[in-house]
C-alpha cells in the first residue's frame, strides 16, 4: 500500500484474463491494463474472486488454453464515479469502465497487479500413457480425471492462503529425472506438485489408494514424509473448494 493510503481508501478488484492480455500487463511491470481494442469499448473488472475464477475457467481456458485470475486495488474515490453493475446473481458484480477512461483507471491503481491463479486446459492422453509406461503403473484415476477436466489449477494461491503448484505428467517425469537419487530413495513416488519450496506433493503409488504426502526430495526415504490427504481425490476436493492448507 502506498504511503498515506489506507485500506478504506481503496477497493479490491479482480479480473479474469488470457495469455495475451497478461503478457501486456507483465510488460507494464504489473502496473497497468493495456488499451482496449476497437471492438472492446468497455473494460470489465469484477468485484470478487469467485466471479473472476468462473470467467477464467469457463471462458478463457476453453478459448485460449489458459486462464488467469488477477487481483489489484484501485482508489475508492476514483471508482465512486461509476456504478456497480449486477449482471446476474448476487455475486455477479462488475464495473463498466469506458475504454477512454482506462488511462485514468490505470493511474488510480494502487500497487501492483497480482496474478492469483493460473488454470489450464485438459492434459493430452499421451502424457498419461508415457507416465504409466515409465512408472510401471498408471496414475490414479481421480488425478487423471482432474488434469483432463475442462480446466484445472496449474498454480496459484488458494483462498486459504496456501500456494499450490501442480505438475502435468510430463513435468512430473522431468522432475523425477532431475531428482534421480531422491526418486530412487522413494520407491513408487509420483511428484504431482509442490508448495513453491523444496518440499513436493507426492503420491506413494505402492499404496491403493495412494496418499498425498509432503516430501523433502533430499530425504533418505518415505519415513519423514507428512501425510496431506488420504488419497488424491480428497486432495483435489480441498484444492477446488479453496480449503487446502499444509499439514506439518
CORFENFEN-V875272 format. One record per pair of residues at least 6 apart in sequence whose ideal C-beta (glycine too) atoms are under 8 Angstrom apart, sorted by sequence separation. I is the first residue (numbers start at 1). GAP is how many residues later the second one is. D is the distance in Angstrom with one decimal. If there is no record, write none. Layout:
<<I & GAP & D> <I & GAP & D>>
This chain:
<<1 & 6 & 7.3> <28 & 6 & 7.5> <36 & 6 & 7.6> <46 & 6 & 5.1> <60 & 6 & 6.9> <61 & 6 & 4.2> <86 & 6 & 6.4> <87 & 6 & 7.7> <132 & 6 & 4.3> <138 & 6 & 7.6> <146 & 6 & 5.5> <157 & 6 & 5.3> <158 & 6 & 6.2> <183 & 6 & 5.9> <194 & 6 & 4.7> <195 & 6 & 7.4> <204 & 6 & 5.6> <219 & 6 & 7.5> <229 & 6 & 3.9> <238 & 6 & 3.8> <25 & 7 & 7.2> <36 & 7 & 6.1> <60 & 7 & 3.3> <86 & 7 & 5.7> <87 & 7 & 6.3> <131 & 7 & 7.8> <132 & 7 & 7.0> <156 & 7 & 7.3> <176 & 7 & 4.7> <193 & 7 & 7.1> <194 & 7 & 6.0> <203 & 7 & 4.2> <204 & 7 & 5.9> <215 & 7 & 7.6> <228 & 7 & 6.5> <17 & 8 & 7.5> <25 & 8 & 6.5> <59 & 8 & 7.4> <60 & 8 & 7.2> <85 & 8 & 7.0> <97 & 8 & 5.2> <131 & 8 & 5.9> <155 & 8 & 7.6> <156 & 8 & 6.8> <167 & 8 & 6.8> <193 & 8 & 4.2> <203 & 8 & 7.3> <216 & 8 & 6.6> <1 & 9 & 7.6> <24 & 9 & 8.0> <25 & 9 & 7.0> <46 & 9 & 7.5> <84 & 9 & 5.5> <85 & 9 & 5.4> <155 & 9 & 6.7> <191 & 9 & 4.9> <192 & 9 & 5.3> <203 & 9 & 6.3> <204 & 9 & 6.1> <213 & 9 & 7.4> <215 & 9 & 8.0> <229 & 9 & 6.8> <235 & 9 & 7.1> <24 & 10 & 3.9> <33 & 10 & 6.5> <57 & 10 & 5.8> <84 & 10 & 7.6> <85 & 10 & 6.8> <128 & 10 & 7.2> <155 & 10 & 4.1> <191 & 10 & 7.2> <192 & 10 & 6.7> <202 & 10 & 7.4> <203 & 10 & 7.6> <215 & 10 & 4.7> <56 & 11 & 3.4> <84 & 11 & 6.5> <85 & 11 & 5.6> <128 & 11 & 6.3> <153 & 11 & 6.7> <154 & 11 & 7.5> <155 & 11 & 6.7> <191 & 11 & 5.0> <192 & 11 & 5.9> <201 & 11 & 5.8> <202 & 11 & 5.4> <214 & 11 & 6.5> <21 & 12 & 7.7> <55 & 12 & 7.8> <56 & 12 & 6.1> <154 & 12 & 6.0> <179 & 12 & 7.7> <190 & 12 & 6.4> <201 & 12 & 7.5> <202 & 12 & 7.8> <213 & 12 & 4.0> <214 & 12 & 4.5> <21 & 13 & 6.4> <56 & 13 & 5.1> <82 & 13 & 5.2> <153 & 13 & 6.3> <176 & 13 & 7.4> <189 & 13 & 5.1> <190 & 13 & 4.2> <201 & 13 & 6.5> <202 & 13 & 4.5> <213 & 13 & 6.5> <214 & 13 & 7.9> <82 & 14 & 6.8> <152 & 14 & 7.2> <189 & 14 & 7.2> <200 & 14 & 7.4> <201 & 14 & 7.8> <213 & 14 & 5.7> <214 & 14 & 5.5> <82 & 15 & 6.7> <176 & 15 & 6.6> <189 & 15 & 6.9> <190 & 15 & 5.5> <199 & 15 & 5.1> <200 & 15 & 5.3> <212 & 15 & 7.4> <213 & 15 & 6.4> <53 & 16 & 5.3> <79 & 16 & 6.7> <128 & 16 & 5.6> <175 & 16 & 4.9> <186 & 16 & 7.0> <188 & 16 & 5.3> <189 & 16 & 7.3> <199 & 16 & 6.6> <200 & 16 & 7.9> <211 & 16 & 5.5> <212 & 16 & 4.6> <228 & 16 & 8.0> <52 & 17 & 4.9> <188 & 17 & 4.4> <199 & 17 & 5.6> <200 & 17 & 5.6> <211 & 17 & 7.9> <212 & 17 & 4.3> <15 & 18 & 7.6> <52 & 18 & 7.6> <172 & 18 & 6.2> <186 & 18 & 7.9> <188 & 18 & 3.7> <198 & 18 & 6.2> <204 & 18 & 6.5> <211 & 18 & 6.7> <228 & 18 & 7.0> <147 & 19 & 7.8> <172 & 19 & 5.4> <187 & 19 & 6.6> <188 & 19 & 7.7> <195 & 19 & 7.6> <198 & 19 & 7.1> <211 & 19 & 5.6> <212 & 19 & 7.3> <228 & 19 & 5.6> <49 & 20 & 6.6> <172 & 20 & 6.4> <190 & 20 & 7.6> <192 & 20 & 7.4> <198 & 20 & 7.2> <211 & 20 & 6.4> <212 & 20 & 5.7> <227 & 20 & 6.9> <147 & 21 & 6.8> <204 & 21 & 7.8> <209 & 21 & 6.9> <210 & 21 & 6.5> <226 & 21 & 6.0> <49 & 22 & 7.3> <147 & 22 & 7.6> <209 & 22 & 3.6> <210 & 22 & 6.4> <212 & 22 & 7.8> <226 & 22 & 6.5> <125 & 23 & 7.9> <202 & 23 & 7.3> <209 & 23 & 7.4> <212 & 23 & 4.4> <123 & 24 & 4.4> <167 & 24 & 6.4> <191 & 24 & 7.7> <209 & 24 & 7.6> <122 & 25 & 7.1> <123 & 25 & 5.8> <167 & 25 & 5.6> <175 & 25 & 7.6> <78 & 26 & 7.1> <122 & 26 & 4.4> <166 & 26 & 6.3> <167 & 26 & 5.4> <189 & 26 & 7.3> <191 & 26 & 7.5> <45 & 27 & 8.0> <78 & 27 & 7.2> <122 & 27 & 6.6> <166 & 27 & 4.0> <167 & 27 & 8.0> <201 & 27 & 6.6> <122 & 28 & 7.0> <165 & 28 & 5.3> <15 & 29 & 7.6> <45 & 29 & 7.7> <79 & 29 & 7.8> <121 & 29 & 7.7> <164 & 29 & 6.3> <165 & 29 & 5.1> <186 & 29 & 6.5> <203 & 29 & 6.3> <15 & 30 & 5.0> <16 & 30 & 7.5> <78 & 30 & 4.0> <121 & 30 & 6.6> <122 & 30 & 7.9> <139 & 30 & 6.7> <165 & 30 & 7.3> <14 & 31 & 6.9> <15 & 31 & 6.6> <74 & 31 & 7.0> <120 & 31 & 6.8> <164 & 31 & 6.7> <165 & 31 & 6.1> <186 & 31 & 7.6> <13 & 32 & 4.2> <14 & 32 & 5.2> <119 & 32 & 4.5> <120 & 32 & 6.1> <163 & 32 & 5.8> <214 & 32 & 6.8> <13 & 33 & 6.9> <14 & 33 & 7.2> <75 & 33 & 4.4> <119 & 33 & 6.5> <162 & 33 & 7.1> <163 & 33 & 4.8> <186 & 33 & 8.0> <214 & 33 & 7.4> <13 & 34 & 6.6> <14 & 34 & 6.4> <74 & 34 & 5.3> <119 & 34 & 5.9> <120 & 34 & 4.5> <183 & 34 & 7.7> <185 & 34 & 7.0> <201 & 34 & 7.6> <14 & 35 & 5.5> <74 & 35 & 5.6> <75 & 35 & 6.2> <118 & 35 & 7.6> <119 & 35 & 6.3> <166 & 35 & 7.8> <182 & 35 & 3.8> <185 & 35 & 5.6> <186 & 35 & 6.5> <11 & 36 & 7.9> <16 & 36 & 4.7> <73 & 36 & 7.1> <74 & 36 & 6.8> <117 & 36 & 6.3> <118 & 36 & 4.7> <182 & 36 & 6.0> <185 & 36 & 5.3> <186 & 36 & 5.8> <14 & 37 & 7.2> <15 & 37 & 6.2> <16 & 37 & 7.3> <47 & 37 & 6.6> <72 & 37 & 5.6> <73 & 37 & 4.8> <118 & 37 & 5.2> <164 & 37 & 7.9> <182 & 37 & 7.6> <14 & 38 & 3.7> <16 & 38 & 8.0> <73 & 38 & 6.0> <117 & 38 & 7.5> <118 & 38 & 5.6> <131 & 38 & 3.8> <179 & 38 & 4.8> <16 & 39 & 3.9> <17 & 39 & 7.4> <72 & 39 & 7.2> <117 & 39 & 3.0> <130 & 39 & 6.9> <131 & 39 & 7.8> <134 & 39 & 5.7> <186 & 39 & 8.0> <16 & 40 & 3.7> <51 & 40 & 5.9> <72 & 40 & 7.3> <116 & 40 & 5.6> <117 & 40 & 6.8> <130 & 40 & 7.3> <192 & 40 & 7.4> <50 & 41 & 5.8> <51 & 41 & 5.7> <72 & 41 & 4.4> <115 & 41 & 7.5> <116 & 41 & 5.4> <127 & 41 & 6.0> <128 & 41 & 5.6> <131 & 41 & 6.6> <18 & 42 & 4.7> <51 & 42 & 6.8> <71 & 42 & 7.6> <72 & 42 & 6.6> <127 & 42 & 4.1> <131 & 42 & 6.2> <134 & 42 & 7.9> <16 & 43 & 7.2> <17 & 43 & 6.7> <48 & 43 & 5.7> <51 & 43 & 7.4> <70 & 43 & 5.5> <71 & 43 & 4.9> <127 & 43 & 5.1> <130 & 43 & 7.1> <16 & 44 & 5.7> <20 & 44 & 7.7> <70 & 44 & 6.4> <18 & 45 & 6.7> <19 & 45 & 5.9> <25 & 45 & 7.3> <48 & 45 & 6.7> <70 & 45 & 5.6> <71 & 45 & 5.1> <123 & 45 & 5.2> <18 & 46 & 4.4> <19 & 46 & 7.8> <22 & 46 & 5.2> <47 & 46 & 4.1> <69 & 46 & 7.6> <70 & 46 & 6.4> <123 & 46 & 6.7> <19 & 47 & 5.3> <46 & 47 & 6.5> <47 & 47 & 6.6> <68 & 47 & 5.8> <69 & 47 & 4.7> <18 & 48 & 6.6> <22 & 48 & 7.4> <46 & 48 & 4.4> <47 & 48 & 7.5> <69 & 48 & 4.3> <18 & 49 & 6.7> <19 & 49 & 7.8> <45 & 49 & 6.6> <46 & 49 & 7.8> <68 & 49 & 6.9> <143 & 49 & 6.6> <17 & 50 & 7.6> <18 & 50 & 7.2> <44 & 50 & 5.1> <45 & 50 & 5.3> <68 & 50 & 5.6> <69 & 50 & 7.8> <16 & 51 & 6.3> <17 & 51 & 5.1> <44 & 51 & 7.2> <67 & 51 & 7.7> <68 & 51 & 7.5> <139 & 51 & 6.2> <195 & 51 & 6.2> <16 & 52 & 7.0> <44 & 52 & 6.6> <45 & 52 & 7.0> <66 & 52 & 6.8> <67 & 52 & 4.5> <16 & 53 & 5.9> <17 & 53 & 6.1> <43 & 53 & 7.9> <44 & 53 & 7.5> <66 & 53 & 6.8> <15 & 54 & 7.9> <16 & 54 & 7.7> <42 & 54 & 5.1> <43 & 54 & 4.2> <66 & 54 & 5.8> <14 & 55 & 6.4> <15 & 55 & 5.0> <42 & 55 & 6.7> <43 & 55 & 7.7> <65 & 55 & 7.0> <66 & 55 & 7.2> <135 & 55 & 6.5> <14 & 56 & 6.7> <42 & 56 & 6.4> <43 & 56 & 6.5> <65 & 56 & 4.6> <14 & 57 & 5.4> <15 & 57 & 7.5> <41 & 57 & 6.7> <42 & 57 & 6.8> <13 & 58 & 7.4> <14 & 58 & 8.0> <41 & 58 & 5.3> <43 & 58 & 8.0> <61 & 58 & 5.3> <12 & 59 & 6.5> <13 & 59 & 5.9> <40 & 59 & 6.6> <43 & 59 & 5.4> <60 & 59 & 7.7> <61 & 59 & 6.8> <62 & 59 & 7.3> <131 & 59 & 7.8> <12 & 60 & 7.6> <13 & 60 & 7.1> <61 & 60 & 5.4> <143 & 60 & 7.5> <12 & 61 & 5.3> <13 & 61 & 5.8> <56 & 61 & 7.4> <11 & 62 & 6.6> <43 & 62 & 6.9> <57 & 62 & 5.3> <10 & 63 & 4.1> <11 & 63 & 5.6> <36 & 63 & 3.8> <56 & 63 & 5.8> <140 & 63 & 6.9> <10 & 64 & 6.3> <11 & 64 & 7.9> <35 & 64 & 7.2> <53 & 64 & 6.8> <139 & 64 & 7.5> <10 & 65 & 5.9> <11 & 65 & 5.2> <9 & 66 & 6.4> <10 & 66 & 5.9> <36 & 66 & 6.4> <139 & 66 & 7.8> <9 & 67 & 5.8> <35 & 67 & 6.4> <49 & 67 & 7.1> <8 & 68 & 7.5> <9 & 68 & 7.4> <11 & 68 & 5.4> <137 & 68 & 5.5> <33 & 69 & 6.4> <140 & 69 & 6.9> <5 & 70 & 7.6> <135 & 70 & 6.7> <140 & 70 & 5.6> <1 & 72 & 7.9> <33 & 72 & 7.3> <33 & 73 & 6.0> <32 & 74 & 4.0> <31 & 75 & 7.3> <164 & 75 & 6.2> <32 & 77 & 6.9> <31 & 78 & 6.6> <33 & 80 & 7.6> <164 & 80 & 6.7> <31 & 81 & 6.5> <32 & 81 & 7.9> <158 & 81 & 6.8> <13 & 82 & 7.3> <30 & 82 & 4.4> <31 & 82 & 6.9> <160 & 82 & 6.0> <162 & 82 & 5.8> <29 & 83 & 7.9> <30 & 83 & 4.7> <159 & 83 & 3.7> <160 & 83 & 5.7> <162 & 83 & 4.8> <30 & 84 & 7.4> <67 & 84 & 6.5> <158 & 84 & 4.8> <159 & 84 & 7.7> <160 & 84 & 6.2> <161 & 84 & 7.4> <162 & 84 & 6.0> <158 & 85 & 7.6> <160 & 85 & 4.7> <146 & 86 & 8.0> <153 & 86 & 6.0> <158 & 86 & 5.9> <69 & 87 & 7.1> <153 & 87 & 7.7> <158 & 87 & 7.8> <25 & 88 & 5.5> <62 & 88 & 6.9> <66 & 88 & 7.9> <61 & 89 & 6.9> <62 & 89 & 7.7> <142 & 89 & 7.3> <143 & 89 & 4.8> <61 & 90 & 4.0> <142 & 90 & 5.2> <146 & 90 & 4.9> <140 & 91 & 7.4> <142 & 91 & 4.0> <58 & 92 & 7.9> <140 & 92 & 5.1> <22 & 93 & 7.1> <57 & 93 & 7.2> <58 & 93 & 7.8> <140 & 93 & 7.8> <143 & 93 & 7.5> <57 & 94 & 4.1> <142 & 94 & 6.3> <56 & 95 & 7.8> <10 & 100 & 5.2> <9 & 101 & 8.0> <14 & 102 & 7.7> <5 & 105 & 5.8> <2 & 108 & 5.6> <1 & 109 & 6.6> <2 & 109 & 6.9> <1 & 110 & 6.5> <49 & 110 & 6.9>>
